[in-house]
Amino acid sequence: MNRLFLMFALLALPLFAVACGSDSDGGSDGGDKPGHITLKMFDNYFKPNEVTVKAGTKVTFDLPNVGILPHNLHIASERGIYRESPWMTEIVNGGKETSLEWDVPATAGKYLFRCDVHEVEMTGTITVE
């Protein structure tokens, strides 16, 4: 009986290890540096596409483009209008990386963000608390 249990446990161990592995699509592993948030740019979505930050702080968005297509990050103004906002990065090609340092507004609210190249499908929300 003990041998049977041991054999089962040894056979099941590799399956358990695979089940506990990392995201196959390269999701954030929760290892962001303090004050940094990683937003991975895929074709054509951000991961994560919803983040929460503390009002009145400074946040750096680390933006690896893990897709093939060019992408950027553009945060809308407090009124939700992109053309009013200076908060944007340059467009980067696949395999490249950029970042955006953002002085989070002191007022709580929701801020929209998008990729200007794929503005309809590649969007997200920042909640300021």
Backbone torsions as a table, in degrees:
resi	resn	phi	psi	omega
1	MET	NA	-44.8	179.3
2	ASN	-64.9	-37.6	178.1
3	ARG	-65.0	-40.8	178.9
4	LEU	-62.6	-44.8	178.4
5	PHE	-62.5	-45.2	179.9
6	LEU	-61.7	-43.5	179.8
7	MET	-63.1	-43.2	179.0
8	PHE	-62.4	-44.2	-179.2
9	ALA	-62.6	-41.9	179.6
10	LEU	-67.6	-34.7	178.1
11	LEU	-73.9	-33.0	-177.7
12	ALA	-79.5	-23.9	-176.2
13	LEU	-56.3	-48.3	178.8
14	PRO	-61.5	-35.2	178.0
15	LEU	-65.7	-40.0	177.5
16	PHE	-63.9	-41.0	-179.9
17	ALA	-63.5	-40.1	178.5
18	VAL	-66.6	-41.6	-179.1
19	ALA	-64.3	-28.6	-178.7
20	CYS	-94.5	8.6	-177.8
21	GLY	-71.0	-178.3	-177.5
22	SER	-80.5	168.3	176.8
23	ASP	-58.1	138.3	177.4
24	SER	-74.0	-19.4	-179.8
25	ASP	-99.2	14.3	172.6
26	GLY	75.9	32.5	179.1
27	GLY	-62.8	162.3	-179.9
28	SER	-61.2	138.2	-178.9
29	ASP	-95.8	8.7	179.7
30	GLY	78.6	7.7	-177.2
31	GLY	-95.3	25.5	179.5
32	ASP	-62.4	144.3	175.3
33	LYS	-70.1	153.3	177.4
34	PRO	-55.3	133.0	-178.8
35	GLY	81.2	-0.7	179.9
36	HIS	-116.7	141.6	173.9
37	ILE	-128.8	126.1	177.6
38	THR	-91.0	121.8	172.6
39	LEU	-114.6	106.5	179.3
40	LYS	-80.6	135.4	-179.3
41	MET	-102.5	108.7	177.8
42	PHE	-100.3	-179.8	174.3
43	ASP	-97.8	102.8	-2.5
44	ASN	-126.0	75.3	177.3
45	TYR	-156.4	157.8	173.1
46	PHE	-96.7	147.1	172.4
47	LYS	-134.6	115.9	-4.6
48	PRO	-74.8	163.4	176.5
49	ASN	-107.6	5.2	173.3
50	GLU	-137.3	126.5	178.1
51	VAL	-134.9	157.6	177.8
52	THR	-124.8	133.3	179.7
53	VAL	-131.7	161.3	-179.3
54	LYS	-88.5	133.9	179.5
55	ALA	-59.0	142.8	175.1
56	GLY	76.1	10.3	179.0
57	THR	-102.8	-179.3	174.6
58	LYS	-116.8	130.3	-178.5
59	VAL	-126.5	140.2	172.4
60	THR	-110.5	121.4	174.8
61	PHE	-89.6	118.3	174.1
62	ASP	-91.3	126.7	-167.0
63	LEU	-127.1	79.3	174.4
64	PRO	-77.0	132.1	174.7
65	ASN	-90.8	99.3	-178.5
66	VAL	-93.2	5.5	176.1
67	GLY	-93.0	-169.2	177.5
68	ILE	-100.1	-35.5	-176.4
69	LEU	-78.3	159.2	176.1
70	PRO	-74.1	145.2	-179.1
71	HIS	-145.4	164.5	170.7
72	ASN	-150.6	178.7	174.6
73	LEU	-122.1	131.3	177.6
74	HIS	-136.1	117.8	178.5
75	ILE	-95.3	129.9	-179.4
76	ALA	-71.3	161.7	175.8
77	SER	-67.1	174.0	178.5
78	GLU	-57.8	-28.2	179.3
79	ARG	-86.3	0.2	179.3
80	GLY	83.3	18.5	-177.3
81	ILE	-108.8	120.5	-176.0
82	TYR	-70.1	-40.5	-175.9
83	ARG	-66.9	-15.9	176.3
84	GLU	-85.2	-11.1	-169.6
85	SER	-99.1	133.5	173.8
86	PRO	-88.7	-1.5	-172.5
87	TRP	-85.9	83.5	179.0
88	MET	-150.9	157.8	176.4
89	THR	-104.9	169.7	170.4
90	GLU	-70.7	162.7	176.3
91	ILE	-81.7	130.8	-179.3
92	VAL	-119.2	143.7	178.9
93	ASN	-76.2	164.1	178.0
94	GLY	-54.2	140.2	179.6
95	GLY	84.2	-6.4	179.0
96	LYS	-101.1	174.8	-176.0
97	GLU	-142.5	149.5	173.9
98	THR	-143.2	179.5	177.3
99	SER	-149.0	162.2	178.0
100	LEU	-138.8	121.6	175.0
101	GLU	-91.5	125.8	-174.0
102	TRP	-124.8	122.6	170.8
103	ASP	-80.9	103.9	-175.2
104	VAL	-64.5	130.0	178.3
105	PRO	-57.3	152.6	-179.1
106	ALA	-77.0	-13.5	-178.9
107	THR	-94.0	129.7	177.0
108	ALA	-66.4	150.0	178.6
109	GLY	163.3	-171.9	179.0
110	LYS	-114.2	135.1	178.8
111	TYR	-120.9	129.7	179.0
112	LEU	-83.9	149.2	169.9
113	PHE	-137.6	160.3	-177.9
114	ARG	-157.4	170.2	165.9
115	CYS	-96.7	127.4	-178.5
116	ASP	-67.6	-23.5	179.6
117	VAL	-76.8	-33.7	-177.2
118	HIS	-127.2	58.8	-167.4
119	GLU	-68.2	-17.8	-179.6
120	VAL	-85.8	-48.3	-173.1
121	GLU	-96.2	-15.8	-174.5
122	MET	-110.7	86.1	-172.5
123	THR	-136.5	169.5	177.1
124	GLY	-167.7	-178.2	-177.1
125	THR	-136.7	135.5	172.2
126	ILE	-108.3	124.2	175.8
127	THR	-98.5	123.6	178.2
128	VAL	-101.9	120.8	-179.0
129	GLU	-111.2	NA	NA
